[in-house]
Amino acid sequence: MKQILATDLFCGGGGTSSGLKKACEELGRKLWLLAVNHWDIAIATHSVNHPYARHICETLDSVNPRKLVPGGRLDILWASPECTHHSRARGGKPCSDQSRASAWHVVRWAEALYIKNIIVENVQEFLSWGPLGSNGKPLKSRRGETFRAFLTALESLGYRVDYRVLNAAYYGDPTTRERLFIIARRGRQPITWPEPTHTPDGEAGLFGKTKRWRTAREIIDWGIPGQSIYERKKPLSQNTMNRIYAGLRKFCSKELEPFLVQFYGTNDARSVDRPAPTVTTSGNHTGLCQPFLLHFSRNADGKSIDKPVPTQTTREKLGLCEPFVLGQQSCAAPRSVNQPVPTVAGAGAISLIQPKINGQTLDIRFRMLKPRELARAMSFGDDYKFAGNRAEQVKQIGNAVPVCLAAALCKEVLK
């Protein structure tokens, strides 16, 4: 088998490496992998799941590419530079030039080695990378100048360069995470991008026959109960409560308020049969409402949709409480669990909403999604092990590249 020589810079917990390994297996290639990251917890996670790789726990400022790569040649270099100081999620806080400069390590490696293909992943705001003013914030008049200089630097080293924003749900991940990807390729061979394998409803069209988006429903452990929002020792914030009620209204008819009967086709929240919303590095931003069939009688209780329907009388007394995932960010809209998971964030703010009715009183059960559920949204298998405490695990998951999308990109440039 031909061996693929690869390096994963800023490797984190290993989403990219998992996708790269999958691509090599599908192409029938062996994989030699160098993984570099400065965080010991991420390296511990990567090491236990990718024991075949060589691991370097150092900052990129302190490593010499020529000493790490035998022969000075690579088939593929993947880099996911720090995106915190590019993201709009910072809320207008001052930026750090040093952190934003981490992308220049890609150029340094490209100059030191002969690399056939380079893939760079970052947030969409990376497109507007430019110099900072005296207040530590980007100068609007010079937006994108440094980004264009970055591309020009790669071109000066003999690379063709192209970039696109891709949505992971179109490549088989149950999340709608969108990120910017740059492909740089040496020589005259044109740059090609992987065709979508999944579409919202699955269809035969421009890209051939596609599968339907994977959904939030499949990543959720429905056996884990939530807690009543009215019985918590520490009440939820008013903003969170407002978002919960907004989600309930989105899943109700206009005549019945707020969550007694669910009618399909008129709400803009996500269905559980859609991919999960994006998993981000800034927090777990999604909650879930579990569906119940509701019987409107005095002693009725919620009944899972996985149980038989209760006795049907001559009057309409059955309603459906549709589940939805709730984002904790101020701009996050509630989503049904029939849609992809939102962006998984590093601080763990994705929660599960479970409506339930007792008699004529609506109760709502709420819980945060577990790290394992968030990992499934990024296409990590249940056997994938994460080092660190819960917050550290969620941070690794939120920083990761979705596995299926990584595999699609790596396979396209390697084939």
N, C-alpha and C positions, 0 to 999 in steps of 0.2 A: 504494500500500500504506500502511496505517496504521502510523505509527512508534511503537514501544514505547520509552519513556524509562525507563532502568534504571540502578541503581547497585549495584555489588558491593563492599561494605565488607569489609575483611580478605580481599581477593580471592585471596591466595596465588598458586599456580601456575595457577589457572584452571579448576578442576573445575566450580564453579558457573556461571561465565561460559560454559563449553562447553555445559552443560545449558540455560542460558537461550537461547543462540544456536540450539540445536537446537529448542527449543520455539517460538521465533519463526519459524523456517523452516517448521515443521509447521503453524503457524497462518497462514502467508503474511504475516508482518509484518516490517517493517524494524526494526533494533535500533540505538538510540543508547545507548552504554554508557560509564559512568564507573567506573573501577576504582581502588580505593585500597588501598595496603598500605605498611607501613613498611620492608619488607625489600627491598633492591635486587635480590637474586638472584631473588626471586619476581616482581618487576616485570619483570625481564629476560625471564623465561620467559613471563609473561603477554603482554608486548609483541610478542614474535616470533610467538606463536600467535593473538593477537587485535589485529592492527595497526589495525583500525577503531576501537578504543576509545580513550578519553582516559585516560591513566595519571597517577596522582598517587602519588609515593613520599614519603609523609610519615606521621607519627603522626597519629591522628585528633584529638589534642588541639590540633594546630596548623592545622587546616583549618576553613574557614567554609563550611558547606553552601550558603548563599545565593549565595556567589561562584562555586561550582563547578557549580551546576545552573541553567541558563538558564530563566527564568520561574518558578523555585521549585516546579515540579511534577514528580512521578515517577509512573509506572505501577506500578513495583515497586522495592523496596529489599530486597536480600538481605544479611544480615549473619551472619558466622561469628566471633563474638568469641573471644578467647583462652580455651581450655578447660583449659589445663594445671593451673591452680589450683582447678579443680573436679573433676578426674578422680581416681578411686580409684587409678589407676596411680601416683600420687605416693607411695603407701605410707605415708600418715599424716604426711608432711612438713609443716612449717608453711606456711601459705598467704600470699599477698601480696594485701592489700586492693586495691592499685592495679591489679594484673593482673585480679583478679576484677571490678573495676569497669568493665572495657572494654565490657560489655554496655550500660551507661547511655548510650553514644554513640548507640545506636539511638533512645532516647527524645529525645535532643538533636536528632537529624536529623528525627524525626517532629514535633517542636515547631517546627523552623525551616522545614520544607517542607510542601507538601500532597502526601502520598504515598498512593496508592490502596491498595496492598498491601505488606505487610512480611512477610518470612520470616526467621526467626532459627533458626540451626542450632547445636547444642552437644551435649556429652555428656549422658547421662541424669542424671548427678549434679548438673547444673544445676538440677534440680527441688528439690534440698535446699539451694540457695544461701541462706545466712543469715549473721548476724554472727559474727565471730571472738572468741574469748576472749583472755585475756592471754598464753596460750601460743602464739598464732598459729594455732590450730586451730578449726574450726567448733564452735559451741556446740550440743550435741545437743538441748538443750531448746528451741532456736529454729530448728531445721531448717526450711528452706523459707520463712521470713519474708520475706527479701529477694526471692526469686523471685516470691512473691505480690505484693509491692510493685511489682516490675517490670511485671507484668501489669496491675496497677491503674493505673499511670502511663500505659500505652498506652490503656487504656479511658478515662481522663480526657481524652485528646486526641481522643476520638470514634471509637475503634476497637472493633470486635467482635474478641474474642481467643479462640483455641482452640489446643490443643497435643496432639501425639501422638509416640510413639516409633515410628519406621519402620525396617524392615529392607530394605536396598538390593536384596537378592536378589529380592524380590517385584516389583521394577520393572525388572528386566532387567540389573542389574549382577552380574558373577560374584563377588560378595563378600557375606558375611552381616553386614557392618558395620551396627550399629544406632546411631541417633542420635535425639536429641530435636529436634523441629521445632515452632516456634511460628508460626502464621499470624495476622496482625492485618489487618483489612480495614475501611476507612472506610465509613460509611453503614449501610444496613439490609440490604444483600445478604448472605445467609447464607454462612458459610464451608463449603466443600466440600473433600474430600480425594481424591486420585487413587485409583482402584481398582487393586488389584494386577493386573499383566499376566502375572506368572509365579508358579508355585507349585512346591513340591518335586518333584512328579511330573507336573505338567501335568494339568489336569482340567477338567471341565465342572461348575460348581457355582454358588455364590452370586454370584460375580463373572463369570459367563459362562465361556467357554472360555479357559483360560489356557495359556501355554507352560510348558515345563519349565524349572526353574532352569538358568541357565548355570553351567558348571562350571570347576573349577580346571584340568582337563585342557586346556581350550582356551587358557589364558593361558601355558602352560609351553612353553618352547623345548626340546623333547626331544632336540635335537641337541647340547646343551651337556653334557658329561660331568661327573660328580661325582668326588670323590676318596675313596679308601678311608679309612674312619675309623681303620683300623689302621696307615696309612702316612703320617700327617700329622706334619710337623715339630713342631707344637705340638698335643698331644693335646686333644681336646674335653673340656670340663668334665664332672665326674661327673654333675651334674644333667642336662646335655644328653644324655649317654650313657644315663642312666636313662630319659629320655623317649623316646629312640630304641628302647630295648628294650621299653618299655611299648607303643609303637606296633607293634612286631613281634608282641608277644603278642596285641594286639587283632586282628591280621590272620591269626592262625593258629588251627588247631583246638586243642581242649584236649588232644588226644592227642599231637600233634607239637609239639615245642618247639625253637626259637621261630619259625622262619619257613620251613619246608620245604614245607608244603602250605597253601593258602588255601581256606577254606570260607566261602561267603557266608551272610549272613542272621543271624549271631550277634554280630557285632562292633558297637561303637558309634562307631567311627572313621568319618570321612567318606570317601565314595566319590568317585572322580574325576568322576563324573557328577552331583555336587552342586556348588553354588557354592563359591568359595574363602572361607576364613574372613576376618574383618574385617582391613582394613589400618589400622593405628593410627599415631599420631605418635610413639610411644615406642620404636619399633624394628621391624625386619623380623622377624616372629615365626613364620614358617612355613617348614618344610622339605618336601621331596618325595621319595617312594620310587617309582622307576620300575618298572613291571611287567615281569617276565620269566617265560617258560615255563621250568621247570626239569626237566631230564632226569636222573633219578637213576641214573647209571652212573659208572664210575670216571673217565672223561675228559670228563664232561659240563661244559658251560659255560652261562652264562645266555644266553637267546635272547629278543630283543625280541618283543613281541606283534605288532609290525608286520611280522615275518618269518614265513615258512611254519612250521608245526608240525614238529618233528623226527619221525623215524620212530617210529611207534607199534608197540610189541611186544605180545605176548600178556599182558603184565603191566602193571599201572598204574605208570607211571614218569614221568608228567608232573604237575607242580604249578605253581601260579601264585603268584608273589610280587606281591601287590597294592601299588600305589604309595600313599603317604600324605604329607601335608604336616605338618610338625612345627613347633609353636609353641615359642618359646624362653622364654616367660613360665612362671613356676612353676605357674600354674593352667591352662596351655594343654594341651588333649588332642590327640593325634595325629589327623589327618584324612586321609581318602583323597583322591586327586586327582579323584575323581568328585564331590566336593562343592565348594561355593564356597570361595574363599580366605579365611583369617581376616583380622582387621583388619591392614592394612598400617601399620606403625609408622614413626616418623621416623628411627630409628637403624639400621634395616636388619637385622632378625634373623629373616627367614623363610628356611628352609633346605630343601634337596631331599635326600631319602634314596632311594638306589637300591640295593636288595638284589640280590646276585649270588652264584651258587654256583659253586665250582671243586672238582670232585670231590665230596667230602663236607663241604667247608668253606664256610660261609656268609660272604660278604663284603658289606659295606654301603658304598655310595658316597654321599657327603654333599656338598652344596653349598648356598650361600645363593641365594635367588632374585634375579635381576638386576633393576635398576630398571625396565627395559622390561617385564618380566613383572609386576611390581607395578603399573605404570601400566595394563596391560591389565586387571588386577583392578578398577581404578577406572573402566574403560571409556574410557580415553584411547586414541586411535588410535595406530598405530605411527608415524605421521608427526608426532605431537605432540612438540615439542622442549623439553627441560628444560635450563636453564642451571645452572652450578655443578658441583662435584665429585659423586662418588657419594653421599656422606652428605647433601649439600645437596639432591640430586635426590630421595632417599628421603624426606627431611623434607617436601619440597613435596608428594610423592605421599601421604604419610601424613596431612598436614593437609588434603588436598583433600576435597571433597564428591563422591561417586560421580556420574558424569556423567548416567547414565540416571535416577537418582532425582531429581537436580536438575531435569532436563528435565520429568519427570512433575509435580513440584510447581509449577514455573513455568507450564507449560501449563494446569494446572488453575485457577490464580488469574487467568491472563490471558484465558482463553477466555470 
